[in-house]
Amino acid sequence: MAEPLPLCYLNGAYLPLAEARISPLDRGFLYADAVYELMPVYGGRAFRFAAHGERLTHSLAGIGMADPHTREEWRAILGTLIERNGGGDCYVYWQVTRGAQHGRTHAPLPQIPRTVFAFCAPLPVNGPEILERGVACVTAEDSRWARCDIKSTALLANVLLRQLSVDAGASETILLRDGELTEASASAVHVVLQARSAVAARIPGTAGLQARTRRHPVVRGRRGRRNTPRL
């Protein structure tokens, strides 16, 4: 995996990633009380920024937090970060935590400053062999929490599921719930069966599955037709 690009954004400042510091009492660190987004960038231009912004707002609302920035403020923050890291093809990751408070308590104080963090990294590129021959995958029962429509930073279940494929020498773990294909441990799954496209599995954006920002470009022209692949 490529190293992140050198500059990050933290609470209003652009600074070297190696110099970024947060409080050890930040609730994102202690409780994973935080949500995130990850967006590809092509030629210095963010891909479907509005859709990613809407998904972040949905995730924040799902954990009872207001978005700390307007959509245009986010556009300016992330656009500047991308530009200062040289643009090109990359991805930008950004997250919002509920912030740091004195002491440790499950019930958060209502008025504490949020922690906002973002960084960029080179966009992974699949080689011609992968595009031609595909990759090996394993399957496993989907053991993630029930609110996968919220992009929580609590990704331990995803980490353990992804490790299953690493241990098997495969590239991904495809997840099943009650016999239905949902997602993969770190990927969306798009299935083509007999020239008919299907995005696994439940309707994205419901409590069982997160909204997919790259779903509509893939299935444009097939709106209203949803199939649920079964394995």
N, C-alpha and C positions, 0 to 999 in steps of 0.2 A: 504494500500500500504506500502511495506517495506521501511524502511529508507535507503537512499543512504549509500554506504560504505564510510569509513572515509577519504580516500585520494583522491585527485583530481589532475588534471593537468591544469596549467594555464600559458600560455606564457613562456614555457620552464622550469617550475619548478613543482615539485611534492610537495604538501603541504596538510595539513588538510583542508577538505572542509569548515569547519567553519571559516577558516582564509582567504579564497579566497576573493579578492577584485577586482572590475573593476571600471573604471571611470563612473560617472553618465552621462557623455556626450558620452558614447559609442553608436555608431549608432545602434547596436543591441538592446540596451535598449530604445533608443528614437524612432527608426523607424522600429524595427524588420528587420533591414538591415543585415540579417544573414541567414545562412543555417545550417542544422544539419544532423546527421546520428545517428541511433540507431542499435546496432548489438548484437545479443545474443552470449553468451559464454557458452560452455558446457565442464565441466571438465578442465577449464582453457584454452580451445582452442577456438579461435574466429571462428564463423560460417560464411563461405563465405565472408571472409574479402575482397577479390578482387572485388566481386560484390558490396559490400558496398562502397569501395573506388571509384569505377567507378561512382556510383550514386552520391557521394559527389562531384566529379570533374564535373559531369554534372550539378549539382545544382549551383556550383560556377560559371561555365561558363554561366549559364542562367541569372545570375545577374551581369555579367561582372567582375568577380574576378578570378584571377589565384589561383590555389591551393597553399597554403603557404608551403606545404611539399610534398616531393616525396612519392610514395606509400610505399617504404621501410622505410622512416622516420616515416610515420604514423604507420606502423607495429611495429616499435620499441617503439614509444611513447605509443601506446595503449597496447602493450604487457607488457611493464614495469608497466603501471598503473594496469592492470589486476593482474599481479604477486604481486605487492605491496599490493593489496587488498585481497590477499589470494587465487586468482584463483577460482576454483569451478564453479558452475553454476551461472551466473549473466548476466547482460547486460551492455554494455558500450555506453554511450551517448557522442557524441562530436559535437562541433559546431565552426563555424568560423564567426566572425562578421567583418564588414568593418573597425572597429576600432573606436577610439575616436578622435575627432577633437575639436578645441576650438570654442565654439559657436554652433549654431544650423542652419543648412542650408540643404535644400533637396538635392542639388547637392553636392556629396561628393568630398573632396579633393582627387586627384589621388594617392598621396604618403603619406599614413599614415599607421603606423604599424597595422596589423590585430590582432584581439583578438582571441586566440585559447583556448578553454576550453573543458575539458572532465571529466566525473565522471562515477563511476560504481554503480550498485544497484543489490540486489538479483533478480534473475529471477522468475517472478510469476509462480506458479505451479497450474494447474487446478486439483481439487479433483476428485475422482471417480464418484461422483454424477453428476458433470458437464459433464464428458466424456460420461456418460451413458445416461443422460436425456437431455443434451444440455442446452441452456440458452434462455431466452425471449429477443426479440428485437422489436424495433419499426422502422417505416420507416419515412423518411422526404425528402423533396426536397433538392438536393445538392446545397447549397448556397455558397460553397467555391469559391475562385478566379479561373480564367481560366487556370492558370499555375500550376496545381497540380503536374506536373512532376518535379517541383522545390520543394525540401523539405525546405521550408521557415519556420523560427521560428514564423511567423505571423499566429498563430493557433486559433485566436479568433472565427472564424466560426466553427472550429472543437469543440472548448470548448462549444459553445452554442448548437451545434447539440448533443454533448454528454450529455449535461444537460437535453435534452428532454427525453432521456432514463432513466436518474436518476429520474426525476420527475414522470415517469410512472412506476418506480419500475423494469425496465428492465436493461439488461446488455450492450446493444449497440444500436446505431442508424444506420440502413442501409440506404444508400443514393441513391436517384434516380435522374436522369437528363433526361428530355424528355422521361420519361417512362422507361429508361434503368437503370439497377443497375450499379453503379460505384464502390463505396467502402463503408466502414463504417466510422464513425467519428474518430475512432482511431485504425482501423483494416483493413486488407485485407479481401476479401470475396472470398471463393472458394465454388463453387456450384457443386453438383453431381446430375444429372438428368438422370434417367433411365440408370444408370451405365456409363454415359458419363460425363467426368469432364469438367468444364468450369471455367475460372477465370474471374470474372467480372471486367470490361466490355469492355471498349475500350482497344486498344492494349497498354499495359504498356510502358511508356517511351515516349509517344506522349504528346502533350501539355495538354491533358485532364486528364492524369492519370500518377502517378509516376511509375517508374520501380520497380517491386517487387523482392526483393532479395531472397525470399523463394518460388517464383513461380515455378521455374524450378524443384527443387526437388519434388514438389507435383505432377506436371504433366509430369514428365520425361517419355518419350516414347509416348507422345501424341503431339509432336511438329507439328505445322502446323494446328492443329484443334482448333479453337476458336469459342465458342458459346457466344452469348450475352443474358444472362437471362433477361427476362422482367417480371415485377411484375404488 
